[in-house]
Every structure is written in structure tokens, then in C-alpha cells.
């Protein structure tokens, strides 16, 4: 069945992508093989993907509920069964996508358990590869969220806190594995998270998200240097 989009919109209907961040994040315990829970989760995942795409192409302010339902192939009634308004939908997309990204990073860390440097490199590669595969979400995560209002900015800060926690855990692993390393102060970890986000954001704006994996070597080296220099930094602070 053909999907309808808002009259005058440049957006084209999209096909559901079971491999996308949102489908992976929202998959029911019983899977996608039918049942009310699967139908509801599929509708929600399509709407989250739709608002991410619409915001990436039109900007948050110009995106409408009509864009979302048209792209997702659902009714307005279905939209309002899931979300109070456009803002609630965007925040849900931001949070669900971030959950999937962080889970990917955790799995990469466990898969590269040889030492902390291998874990760091593996996690960075997976993070950038995930964003490169989801360019609309990469833009929402790093750029469009800033224009979506105070609740979105607050959520962004909580997401950054989660990334700080991931780096804190890795720093603790490094301290156990390598003599002479000390815990990295949180203020430095926040600077690291912010610096990585800034470099990725710049790349998205100038080169496009699809080539983000090109940043893996420099970002990995940056993070290694921060952790290696933790002893000096900790004494200075």
C-alpha cells in the first residue's frame, strides 16, 4: 500500500528497516512475528525513525505530525496513542536511539576484552560505524537536538552523562591493567565527551555522517592520551 506524505513535502515514504536503531531498541521479547505487542512496537519504531528523518531533512521547527505519520504509514490516531505531541516523539526517538548506540558500545567493549586499548578502539569503531549507518540519527543526536527546546537539551545532558559513565568504567579498567595510571577526573571525562561530540558534529556538517568512520584513528588516539595523562591531570586538579 502506498504511503501518504504531507502535501508539498519533499520527503518520500520510507520502508521499515528491521535492522535500524529503533527496531533493535524496541523489539518485543517475543520478536516481530505478530501479535499486538509486535504491531504496536513496529508502529512506534517507524514513527521514531520517521521523525528523525524528517527533522534531519527539514529541521525540528518545520517538521510536523503530518510528516511523521506520512513517512511512517500510520494514522494520526495511532500517533497520538503513542505520543502527546511532536516533542514527545522526538525525545523518544533520541532516547531510544541512544539506548541502542550505548548497547552497541557495551557489546563492543566485551568483544574486545584483550586490554583496555583494544576495548577503546573497538568501542570507538562501533560507535562511529553505527552513526555512519544512521546518518539522520547522527544529525539528531549531535545537531538538531539543540533546536528542539529545553527538554531536549536536558535529555542531551543526561545522555552525555551516560557517555561519561562509559568512559569512567574504561578508565577504571585501564588503571587495573596498567601501572602508573590513575582515575580520570569527571571534569576531564566531560571534556573528552564534549570534544568527541564536537569533532563528530563538525564532520557531519562538513563531510557528512556516512564517512564518520574516518575519524576512528584520531578519536581513539585522543581518548588514549586523556586516559594515559590521567595521573598528571589528577594531581594538577
NUVO-105720 format. One record per residue (C-alpha): residue in three letters; x, y negated, z. Coordinates in steps of 0.5 Angstrom, whole numbers, plus 500, padded with zeros to 3 digits. Layout:
<atoms>
AlaXYZ ...
</atoms>
This chain:
<atoms>
Unk500500500 Unk503493498 Unk504488504 Unk502481504 Unk506475506 Unk504468507 Unk502464501 Unk508460499 Unk513464503 Unk520466499 Unk520473504 Unk519479501 Unk515485504 Unk520490507 Unk521497508 Unk521500515 Unk528502517 Unk528508522 Unk536507523 Unk535500525 Unk537497531 Unk530496533 Unk527503531 Unk533506535 Unk532502541 Unk524503541 Unk524511539 Unk519514544 Unk522520548 Unk517525543 Unk520522537 Unk517519531 Unk513525529 Unk506522530 Unk502520536 Unk499514539 Unk506512542 Unk510513536 Unk505509532 Unk505503537 Unk513504537 Unk513503530 Unk509497529 Unk513494535 Unk519496531 Unk517493525 Unk515486528 Unk521485531 Unk525487525 Unk520482521 Unk521476526 Unk529477526 Unk529477518 Unk524471518 Unk528467523 Unk535468519 Unk532466513 Unk527460515 Unk529458522 Unk526459528 Unk522453528 Unk519454521 Unk517462522 Unk510463523 Unk506469526 Unk503470519 Unk511471516 Unk511477522 Unk505480520 Unk506480513 Unk513482513 Unk511488518 Unk505490515 Unk501489521 Unk494485522 Unk494479527 Unk490483532 Unk496488532 Unk501483533 Unk497480539 Unk496486542 Unk504487543 Unk506479544 Unk503473547 Unk506469541 Unk512468536 Unk516466542 Unk515472546 Unk516476539 Unk523473538 Unk525474545 Unk523481545 Unk527482539 Unk533479542 Unk533483548 Unk531490544 Unk537489539 Unk542487544 Unk540493548 Unk542498542 Unk548494541 Unk550495548 Unk549502548 Unk553503542 Unk559500545 Unk558504551 Unk558510547 Unk564508543 Unk568507550 Unk566514552 Unk568517545 Unk575513545 Unk577515552 Unk584516551 Unk586510554 Unk584503555 Unk587500549 Unk583506545 Unk577504548 Unk577497547 Unk579498540 Unk573503539 Unk568499542 Unk570492538 Unk570496532 Unk563499533 Unk560492536 Unk562489529 Unk560494525 Unk553494528 Unk553487527 Unk555487520 Unk550493518 Unk544488521 Unk546481519 Unk539478520 Unk540480528 Unk547478528 Unk545471526 Unk539471531 Unk544474537 Unk549468536 Unk546462532 Unk538462532 Unk537463539 Unk540456541 Unk534453537 Unk529458540 Unk527454546 Unk530454554 Unk527461555 Unk531464549 Unk537460552 Unk536463559 Unk536470556 Unk542469552 Unk546467558 Unk543474561 Unk546478555 Unk553474556 Unk553477563 Unk552484561 Unk557483556 Unk562480562 Unk560486566 Unk562491560 Unk569487560 Unk569488567 Unk569495567 Unk574496562 Unk579491566 Unk578496572 Unk580502567 Unk586498565 Unk588497572 Unk587504574 Unk591506568 Unk597501567 Unk601499573 Unk602491573 Unk595489571 Unk590486576 Unk583485575 Unk581479570 Unk577474574 Unk570473572 Unk571466569 Unk576469564 Unk572474562 Unk566469561 Unk571465557 Unk573471553 Unk566473551 Unk564466549 Unk571466545 Unk569472541 Unk562470540 Unk565463537 Unk569467533 Unk564471530 Unk559466530 Unk564462525 Unk565468521 Unk557469520 Unk557462518 Unk563461513 Unk564468511 Unk557472512 Unk556477517 Unk557483512 Unk564482513 Unk565482520 Unk569488521 Unk575484518 Unk575481525 Unk576487529 Unk584486529 Unk584479531 Unk579480536 Unk582487539 Unk588483540 Unk585477543 Unk582482548 Unk588486550 Unk592479551 Unk587477556 Unk587484560 Unk595484560 Unk595477562 Unk590478568 Unk596478573 Unk599472571 Unk592469571 Unk589471577 Unk595468581 Unk594462578 Unk587461579 
</atoms>
